[in-house]
Amino acid sequence: MGRQKEFTGVVVSDKMQKTVVVKTMHLGRHAKYSKTVKLHNKFKAHDEKGIAKLGDTVRIVESRPLSKDKRFIVKEVLKKFQKVEITPEEIA
């Protein structure tokens, strides 16, 4: 059997129990115009401990089918999302 597929992406939804939706991006060629374009895929991934939160960058790996749509497992959180707070004093 071949190697497991491995992707890096950003968590776009964590509203389900033990499941996150990860959006991955890769570059591809447009069929007609041959321009390089960004292509996106969304994968549902199993997150047993609930460590991945909205906005985090994670690495997911392929596994056996866990449900109708879920075929990946969160391997690790690469980077935590940091929300930037802007105060009114900083704007003025």
Protein Blocks (a to p, Z undefined) as FASTA:
>chain_A
ZZddddddddfbfkbghiacdddddddddfklopacddddddddddfkopacghiacddd
ddddfbfklccdcfbdfbdcddddddfklmZZ
